[in-house]
Every structure is written in structure tokens, then in C-alpha cells.
């Protein structure tokens, strides 16, 4: 299973982006729970979930910074 691409995250709408962030955080929680109870069968899922969460948070931060930036004046 390849790592997700950031271009996929950039194509999401703002609402969908927030939903994906929440879903990925829930998935990480479930993976930690499975690991603690020794039921985790695919430990590589941790890496994929963390990678995806980092991508989603990066895109969210980019959008927030772009929204807060004053428009540039043209000469």
C-alpha cells in the first residue's frame, strides 16, 4: 500500500478536509488501542495514518495562512 499523495489532500474542500482530519485522528486512536491490547496485525498502518494526518494538517495550515495574508499591491 503506497503512501497517500498530498495532491489528493489539496483537492479536498475545506469541509471535507476537516472531516478527513477527524477521521484520521480517530483511526490513529484505534490503532493505538489495538497496539495496547496486542491486536494490531498491520503495524505499517501507523506510518500511513501519521503521514496522512501530517499532509492534511499541512494543507489546512497553508489555507489558513493564505486566508490571513493581506492582498499584494500591484504597481
N, C-alpha and C positions, 0 to 999 in steps of 0.2 A: 504494500500500500504506500504510494508516494505521499510526500508531504503536500499539504494544500498550498495553492498559489495565492499570493497577495492580490493579484489582479482580480481574482474571484471576490475577495473581500471589498475591493474598491468599487465593484459593480453593484453592491448592495445599497438599498435605500437606507436612510437614517434609522427608520423604524425597524427594518429587517436587521440592521447592524446591531442594534441594542438587543434584539431577540436572540441573535446568534451569540452575543457575549454572555448573556444569561444562561443559554443552553450549554455553552462550553464550560462555564464555571460549574454548573450542575454536574456535567459529565466528569470533570476533574474530581469533584467531591465524591461521586460514586466510585471512581477508580481508586481514590484513597481509601474509601471504606472497604472495597474488595481486597485491597492490598493488606489492610489491617486484619481482616478476617481470613486471610490466606486463600481467597477465592479468585484472585486475579490470574487469568490464563494468558493474557497478551500484554506483557509489560511495555511493549513499544507504543501502546495507545497513550501512555503518559506523555511521551515526546510529541506525538501528533497533536494532542489536545493543548499542551502548553504552547506549541508552535502556532497553532490556530488562534489561541487567545491573544498571543503577542501581536499577531497580524491584525486582528480585529481592533485591539486597543490602539495600535499604531494608526490605523485608518481613522478611528474616532478622534484621536488627538490631532491628526492632520486637519480634519474637517473643522474642529473647534478653533484651531489656530487660524485657519483661513477665514472663518467667520468673524473673528475678533480683529483681524488685521484691517487697518484703515485703507481705503482705496488709494492707489498711487495716482499722483497728479501727472498728467501728460503735459509736456512743454510744447 
